Amino acid sequence: MPDYTIRTAAQLPALLKGFRKQAGLTQADAALRLGVTQQTLSALERNADRVSAERLLQLLSMLGVELVLRQEKATAPAKPSSGPNW
């Protein structure tokens, strides 16, 4: 799968479902690997914005998905400064 830029929590459910399906897993399969019920995994996929970071990272790891945090590139070059402005 290509890289995806996530800007809102509303984007997560479709991506999580897509990654799971790409891995060839049903919800039941993925739930078993995570040690949760199928209903819990279904709720996790639907309500990804309410899932703990730890649970989300567990799911991503199980799906073989890497989470990369990258600072956005500035659109204009930063002005040089003479140091901190305290």
TAKAZI-V532190 format. One record per backbone hydrogen bond with DSSP energy under -1.0 kcal/mol. NH is the residue of the N-H (numbers start at 1). CO is the residue of the C=O. If there is no record, write none. Layout:
nh->[NH:NH]
co->[CO:CO]
This chain:
nh->[11:12:15:16:17:18:19:20:21:22:23:24:25:30:31:32:33:34:35:36:41:42:43:44:45:46:47:50:51:56:57:58:59:60:61:62:63:64:65]
co->[8:9:11:12:13:14:15:16:17:18:19:21:20:26:27:28:29:30:31:31:37:38:39:40:41:42:43:47:48:52:53:54:55:56:57:58:59:61:60]
